[in-house]
Amino acid sequence: MNSKKKKILVSVLVIAIAVIGLSLYKFSINSKSVNGTKEYKVIVTDTENTFNDEFNIETEETSLGKDLDDRNLIESEKGPYGRFVVGVHGKKADESKRQWWNLIINGEASSTGIDDVMIHDGDEVKFILTTGW
């Protein structure tokens, strides 16, 4: 193998390791529960911004899924990979229109399901009704 191919291979491996490491780091931070009282914001909107509901929430719950269930803010269904959200604050995704709820935590798409998202003080949680797969 010539020198140029070796450099490319090493570069690809370094990038792959960095991406995997960053993903694991983000998952480990988001999956650590935080005890005590926390305040966070929930924003419910759609991609066209035809509605925009905001909720400032104070809780001692650690799991986002459990807290939003307790407040009757979400509807969910069980899927092969855990629960997925089908409705938020009375607004349901229309499967015939290929709609789904995009969960954004602090500006980034969630890499885990609703039950694996741990609440941290100051979090901003967005549910965006999105059309199209």
Order of alpha helices (4+ residues) and beta strands (2+ residues): alpha-beta-beta-alpha-beta-beta-beta-beta-beta-beta
